[in-house]
Amino acid sequence: EKTIQAIVYYDLEALTRYFDVITADAARGNPGWARAAGDAAVTGELAALLRFALRTDQPLTVLRRVAPACSRFFDLGLWEVDGAANVVSVRITDFEPASLPLRHWLVGVLEGTLREAEIRAHVAIARGDAAFAPQLLLDVMLR
């Protein structure tokens, strides 16, 4: 298997067009493929970047470790992580330019991170499940 790894900023408009083509053609309109791709990236392309966040701990602590790493993937969005014992919220504001597949990819990255940290949880999009919405609010619920 041959792959290319490049840690550089890509033009968001070009990336959005690429995601749109994959969603329309390969995924038959279902942006869920991006969630699976984000999950797989945690142990693949992103493994070295997220290694420090993957230690077993409380969900709030793991998400507070991974949020700064994920925020560096983009030059947009302000991240906040808050929560209690059973539900943790991740809020990303100023996130209008993010397409729906990009939002799903990010959900997958968070789910994969939690799984690798041995936390059984589900990440749900509570708000911002439309492309180009001003914020993305995620609820992380323990199973």
Secondary structure, DSSP 4 states (H G I P E B T S, - for coil): -------S---HHHHHHHHHHIIIIISTT-THHHHHHHHHHHHTTTHHHHGGGGSS--HHHHHHHHHHHHHTT-SS-EEEEEE-SSEEEEEEES-TT--HHHHHHHHHHHHHHHHHTT--EEEEEEE--STT-SEEEEEEEE-
